[in-house]
Amino acid sequence: MPTTAFVYLMSVATKRYGDIPTGKGDDDGTIFSEFLRESRYPTEQKHVKWEEVRDILEKYKVSKPSRQLRLGHQAYTVQVYPVLQ
């Protein structure tokens, strides 16, 4: 991808979602993946807190009834909205 296209897409995303972390392992996808990977661990061994994942889901407008999503002992009904509308 040309650098100019990448810079443009980053500026659009920043306007839409605010500050976007660019450090390795700091992005929302990495945090969410780590949360899923640690889902089988005992609570005291988990590094990613549920509140972080909740904030990510709210940030990308994951809400409204559509599908069951089980996180920990709680089940949530969610509908994922397209990121680029």
C-alpha positions in Angstrom: 0.0 0.0 0.0 1.4 3.4 -0.9 2.4 5.6 2.1 0.0 8.3 0.9 -2.9 5.9 1.0 -1.9 4.6 4.4 -1.6 8.2 5.8 -5.0 9.1 4.4 -6.7 6.0 5.9 -5.1 6.7 9.3 -6.3 10.3 9.2 -9.9 9.2 8.4 -9.8 6.6 11.2 -8.4 9.1 13.6 -11.2 11.6 12.8 -13.7 8.8 13.3 -12.3 7.0 16.3 -9.9 9.4 18.0 -6.3 8.6 18.9 -5.2 5.3 17.4 -2.3 3.6 19.1 0.4 2.7 16.6 2.8 0.8 18.9 3.3 -2.9 18.4 0.8 -4.8 20.7 -1.1 -1.6 21.7 -3.9 -1.8 19.1 -7.4 -2.9 19.9 -7.1 -6.1 17.8 -4.1 -7.3 19.8 -5.8 -6.6 23.1 -9.0 -8.4 22.0 -7.0 -11.4 20.7 -5.1 -11.6 24.0 -8.4 -11.5 25.8 -9.7 -14.4 23.8 -6.5 -16.4 24.2 -6.6 -15.9 28.0 -10.3 -16.8 28.2 -9.4 -20.3 29.6 -7.0 -19.0 32.2 -8.0 -18.5 35.9 -9.0 -14.9 36.6 -5.8 -14.1 38.5 -3.7 -15.0 35.5 -5.5 -12.8 33.0 -3.7 -9.7 31.8 -6.6 -8.1 29.9 -9.5 -6.9 32.0 -13.1 -7.2 30.9 -13.5 -3.4 31.1 -10.9 -2.9 28.4 -12.8 -5.3 26.1 -16.1 -3.6 27.0 -14.6 -0.2 26.0 -13.4 -1.7 22.7 -16.8 -3.1 21.9 -18.4 0.3 22.7 -15.8 2.2 20.7 -16.7 0.2 17.5 -20.4 0.3 18.2 -20.9 -3.4 18.9 -24.4 -3.5 20.4 -28.1 -4.1 19.8 -29.6 -7.6 19.6 -28.5 -10.0 16.9 -26.1 -12.7 18.3 -25.2 -14.2 21.6 -21.6 -13.5 22.7 -20.4 -15.1 25.9 -17.6 -13.4 27.8 -16.7 -14.9 31.1 -19.9 -15.8 33.0 -22.0 -13.2 31.2 -23.8 -13.6 27.9 -24.4 -10.6 25.7 -26.5 -10.1 22.6 -24.6 -8.0 20.0 -24.9 -6.7 16.5 -21.8 -5.6 14.8 -22.1 -2.4 12.6 -19.8 -1.9 9.6 -16.7 0.1 10.6 -16.6 2.1 7.3 -20.1 3.5 6.6 
